[in-house]
Amino acid sequence: MKYGSLVLEKKEYVYIKSLLNVSEHTEEGKVQTSLDKFAEELKSAKILDEEEMLDDVVRLNTVITIASGDVWKKTIQIVKPIEKDLKNNKVSILTPIGIALFGYALNDVVHWNLPGGKKEVKILKVIQDKGKESLSTLI
């Protein structure tokens, strides 16, 4: 892990904590396992103000390219649950892959239990969406 622990912006941290409180009783086992692991990682996360945030950290609205070895490569955007749109590769923060990547940084390798089993996923590219670019123009 590039920075030693997850890195989150303060307002996003508060938002994520509220989502976790609401979502703690999900009936999907794999999602709950991911939520529990994420909640544990949040305990040691570095919480920064907006102006201190690092450009290579995965956060809300970040467009990232990830790969699992030579098996697959994909570009997705991590979004709030209400904004998810799988047809346009917008993935909710509350999905196992969204939770797995949030707070990690460029070139980090993440080991996580995803629906297809335990996977190793490397973050190859991180683009902060400042409202100027849409995911469709970046793919």
C-alpha positions as CSV (number, residue, x, y, z in Angstrom):
1,M,0.0,0.0,0.0
2,K,1.6,3.2,-1.3
3,Y,0.7,5.4,1.7
4,G,0.6,2.8,4.5
5,S,-3.1,3.0,5.0
6,L,-6.3,4.1,3.2
7,V,-6.4,7.9,2.4
8,L,-9.7,9.6,2.5
9,E,-10.9,13.2,2.2
10,K,-12.7,14.3,5.4
11,K,-16.2,14.9,3.9
12,E,-16.1,11.6,2.0
13,Y,-15.0,9.8,5.1
14,V,-18.1,11.2,7.0
15,Y,-20.3,10.2,4.0
16,I,-18.8,6.7,3.8
17,K,-19.2,6.2,7.6
18,S,-22.9,7.1,7.3
19,L,-23.3,4.7,4.3
20,L,-21.7,1.9,6.3
21,N,-24.1,2.5,9.3
22,V,-27.1,2.3,7.0
23,S,-25.7,-0.7,5.1
24,E,-24.5,-2.8,8.0
25,H,-27.5,-5.2,7.8
26,T,-27.3,-6.1,4.2
27,E,-28.4,-9.7,3.4
28,E,-25.7,-10.3,0.8
29,G,-22.9,-12.2,2.5
30,K,-20.1,-11.2,0.2
31,V,-21.1,-7.5,0.3
32,Q,-21.3,-7.7,4.1
33,T,-17.9,-9.3,4.3
34,S,-16.5,-6.5,2.1
35,L,-18.2,-3.8,4.2
36,D,-16.8,-5.3,7.4
37,K,-13.3,-5.4,6.0
38,F,-13.6,-1.8,4.8
39,A,-14.9,-0.6,8.2
40,E,-11.9,-2.2,9.8
41,E,-9.5,-0.5,7.3
42,L,-11.2,2.8,8.0
43,K,-10.0,2.7,11.6
44,S,-6.4,3.3,10.6
45,A,-7.2,5.5,7.5
46,K,-5.5,8.9,7.0
47,I,-8.2,11.5,6.9
48,L,-7.2,14.7,5.0
49,D,-8.8,18.0,4.2
50,E,-9.8,18.6,0.5
51,E,-6.8,20.8,-0.2
52,E,-4.4,18.1,1.2
53,M,-5.9,15.3,-0.9
54,L,-3.5,13.4,-3.2
55,D,-4.4,13.2,-6.9
56,D,-3.5,9.5,-7.2
57,V,-6.0,8.3,-4.5
58,V,-9.2,6.5,-5.4
59,R,-12.2,8.5,-4.1
60,L,-15.8,9.3,-5.1
61,N,-16.1,10.1,-8.9
62,T,-12.5,8.9,-9.5
63,V,-12.1,7.2,-12.9
64,I,-9.7,4.2,-12.5
65,T,-8.2,1.6,-14.8
66,I,-7.6,-1.7,-13.0
67,A,-6.3,-5.1,-14.0
68,S,-6.2,-8.5,-12.6
69,G,-2.9,-9.9,-13.9
70,D,-3.2,-10.6,-17.6
71,V,-6.7,-11.9,-17.2
72,W,-8.7,-8.7,-17.5
73,K,-8.4,-4.9,-17.6
74,K,-11.3,-2.4,-17.0
75,T,-11.9,1.3,-16.6
76,I,-14.6,2.2,-14.0
77,Q,-15.8,5.2,-12.0
78,I,-16.5,4.9,-8.3
79,V,-19.7,6.8,-7.5
80,K,-22.4,7.2,-4.8
81,P,-24.9,4.3,-4.8
82,I,-27.7,6.5,-6.3
83,E,-25.4,7.3,-9.3
84,K,-24.4,3.8,-10.2
85,D,-24.9,2.9,-13.9
86,L,-23.2,-0.3,-14.9
87,K,-23.9,0.2,-18.6
88,N,-21.6,3.3,-18.3
89,N,-19.1,1.6,-16.0
90,K,-20.2,3.7,-13.0
91,V,-19.8,1.4,-10.0
92,S,-21.3,2.1,-6.5
93,I,-18.9,2.6,-3.6
94,L,-21.0,-0.1,-1.9
95,T,-20.1,-2.9,-4.3
96,P,-17.3,-5.3,-3.4
97,I,-15.0,-3.7,-6.1
98,G,-15.9,-0.2,-5.1
99,I,-15.2,-0.9,-1.4
100,A,-12.0,-2.8,-2.3
101,L,-10.4,0.1,-4.2
102,F,-11.6,3.2,-2.3
103,G,-8.8,5.0,-0.5
104,Y,-6.0,3.1,-2.3
105,A,-3.6,4.8,-4.7
106,L,-2.0,4.4,-8.2
107,N,0.0,1.2,-8.5
108,D,-1.4,-0.3,-5.3
109,V,-2.2,-4.0,-5.5
110,V,-5.4,-4.8,-3.7
111,H,-6.3,-8.3,-2.5
112,W,-10.0,-8.7,-1.9
113,N,-12.8,-11.2,-1.9
114,L,-14.9,-10.3,-4.9
115,P,-18.0,-12.3,-6.2
116,G,-15.7,-14.4,-8.4
117,G,-13.5,-15.3,-5.5
118,K,-10.3,-13.8,-4.0
119,K,-8.7,-11.5,-6.6
120,E,-5.5,-9.4,-6.9
121,V,-6.3,-6.2,-8.6
122,K,-3.7,-3.5,-9.5
123,I,-4.6,0.1,-10.0
124,L,-3.0,1.2,-13.3
125,K,-4.5,4.7,-13.8
126,V,-6.3,7.3,-11.6
127,I,-8.1,10.3,-12.9
128,Q,-9.9,12.7,-10.7
129,D,-13.2,13.7,-12.3
130,K,-13.5,17.4,-11.6
131,G,-16.7,17.7,-13.5
132,K,-14.9,18.5,-16.8
133,E,-14.6,14.9,-18.1
134,S,-17.1,12.2,-18.2
135,L,-16.2,8.5,-18.0
136,S,-17.4,7.9,-21.6
137,T,-14.8,10.3,-23.0
138,L,-12.0,8.7,-21.0
139,I,-12.5,5.1,-22.2
